[in-house]
Each structure stands twice: as structure tokens, then as C-alpha cells.
Amino acid sequence: MIIINPICNTIEKMLLHYEKNGHLTLQASLISNNSVVYRLQDYCLKVYASRARLDGEMESEALRSLQSHLFAPKMYAYSPGEYTLTEWIEAFNLKQYREKYGHIPPNLICDMFTTELQQIRAGYWDWDVIRYENLLWTETGDVKRMNFWLCEPAKSRRECLYNQVVRKIDNIYNGDRTEMEAMEHYLYRHELTSAEIEQAFSDFRAERPRLELA
């Protein structure tokens, strides 16, 4: 176990027991092909399936590297390829947010690009729009990301990847139809209406001058 931030004795003992015995007597909050997620008070424990050990290692490394960024959950402990322990965040994906509050998250497109730029600046990138699929919004509209298992080290490509995103941002801001249609297609897939998409673009243009690019 590698401890990043202090955790309570009960949780530490439970993790040590898991490392020794390989099982937990807990009710899962979320089950996928790659992992099982448990809520432990204010903690989130993600245990990786044996087939996803490499993905788990990559996620732990990426999450640790992103701790200075507000969109990354606070990390408490991990065992490479076995599990990660982070804070539990009450938040909603795009569809859930709309259903609960009756409107899209504030600064939706800015949130998508800001988190992407911060991730690349920290030295990581991932596939296509998977990074957007993993974005969650809190009740106050703050954006969080919960899955980093497809993050890969950007290495020598970091500057190139960063500049690609900046160009995409500028193209959308300047009304480039190819870039806008790609974004529209993504938002339509998430069941946004034409009016909501228009609102998202309007909010983006208003926020673009303040979008953090440094």
C-alpha cells in the first residue's frame, strides 16, 4: 500500500486485510468489466479486475500526477494494479445533471477543454472523447473526473497534443463548421436539444477569453 494522504485506521486495516486475503465483504456501488467501486464513508475504493491490472497501474500513476488539478479527486492510497482509494464525490454525468436540474452544466464546453488541457499539461492524454465521457458535475456546477484508466503518458507528444487542443478551441470560437459539427454531434449523442447546444456554444464564446491556456 502506498499512502498519499492520511487515512483513518479502520480503512487502512481494511486495505491491509484485502491485500493479505484478496477479498472484501462489502456491497459494491458500481460494477464494470474492469473494476468494482465501493463507497467507504467519504472514501471511494476502486478494486481492479485481474484483466485490468495494467489499466489500474496507469490510472493510479495518472491520478497521482494530476493531484494539483481541481478536476481530479483527492487521492489517499493505492496499490499498483490492485486498487485506488480516493475521496467520494457526489456528482452527475451530463445526462444525469440535465435530468436533475433541468439545464446543462454551466460552462459545459469550457469544462471539457479546460480539463483536457490540464491533463495534457500534467503529461497525460487519452483516447478520442473518452475523457469527456468521464466528466461529472457537482451540484454547484464544478467539474470532476472519476476515471483515468485510459490515460497514457504524453512524453514527447505533449506540446503537439496541447497545441492541437488549442487550435480546436480557437476554431470553435471562430465558428469553424467542421469543428462545431463534431462538437454538436457529441452533444446530440448525449440528448441535448438544439437550444441547449446553442446555449453551450454561446457560453463557450463568452468564457473563451478566460479559458486557461498557460
Secondary structure as the mmCIF struct_conf table of DSSP 4:
data_model
#
loop_
_struct_conf.conf_type_id
_struct_conf.id
_struct_conf.beg_label_comp_id
_struct_conf.beg_label_asym_id
_struct_conf.beg_label_seq_id
_struct_conf.end_label_comp_id
_struct_conf.end_label_asym_id
_struct_conf.end_label_seq_id
STRN STRN1 ILE A 2 ILE A 3
BEND BEND1 ILE A 4 ASN A 5
HELX_RH_AL_P HELX_RH_AL_P1 ASN A 9 ASN A 21
BEND BEND2 LEU A 26 LEU A 26
BEND BEND3 SER A 29 SER A 29
STRN STRN2 LEU A 30 ILE A 31
BEND BEND4 ASN A 33 ASN A 34
STRN STRN3 SER A 35 LEU A 40
TURN_TY1_P TURN_TY1_P1 GLN A 41 ASP A 42
STRN STRN4 TYR A 43 TYR A 48
HELX_RH_3T_P HELX_RH_3T_P1 SER A 50 ALA A 52
HELX_RH_AL_P HELX_RH_AL_P2 ARG A 53 SER A 65
TURN_TY1_P TURN_TY1_P2 LEU A 66 SER A 68
BEND BEND5 HIS A 69 HIS A 69
TURN_TY1_P TURN_TY1_P3 LEU A 70 PHE A 71
BEND BEND6 ALA A 72 ALA A 72
HELX_LH_PP_P HELX_LH_PP_P1 PRO A 73 LYS A 74
STRN STRN5 MET A 75 SER A 79
TURN_TY1_P TURN_TY1_P4 PRO A 80 GLU A 82
STRN STRN6 TYR A 83 GLU A 87
STRN STRN7 PHE A 92 PHE A 92
HELX_RH_AL_P HELX_RH_AL_P3 LEU A 94 TYR A 101
BEND BEND7 GLY A 102 HIS A 103
HELX_LH_PP_P HELX_LH_PP_P2 ILE A 104 PRO A 105
TURN_TY1_P TURN_TY1_P5 PRO A 106 ASN A 107
HELX_RH_AL_P HELX_RH_AL_P4 LEU A 108 ARG A 121
TURN_TY1_P TURN_TY1_P6 ALA A 122 GLY A 123
STRN STRN8 TYR A 124 TRP A 125
BEND BEND8 TRP A 127 TRP A 127
TURN_TY1_P TURN_TY1_P7 ASP A 128 VAL A 129
HELX_RH_AL_P HELX_RH_AL_P5 ILE A 130 GLU A 133
TURN_TY1_P TURN_TY1_P8 ASN A 134 ASN A 134
STRN STRN9 LEU A 135 TRP A 137
TURN_TY1_P TURN_TY1_P9 GLU A 139 THR A 140
STRN STRN10 VAL A 143 ARG A 145
TURN_TY1_P TURN_TY1_P10 TRP A 149 LEU A 150
STRN STRN11 GLU A 152 PRO A 153
HELX_RH_3T_P HELX_RH_3T_P2 LYS A 155 ARG A 157
HELX_RH_AL_P HELX_RH_AL_P6 ARG A 158 TYR A 173
TURN_TY1_P TURN_TY1_P11 ASN A 174 GLY A 175
HELX_RH_AL_P HELX_RH_AL_P7 ARG A 177 ARG A 189
TURN_TY1_P TURN_TY1_P12 HIS A 190 GLU A 191
HELX_RH_AL_P HELX_RH_AL_P8 SER A 194 GLU A 207
HELX_RH_3T_P HELX_RH_3T_P3 ARG A 208 ARG A 210
BEND BEND9 LEU A 211 LEU A 211
#
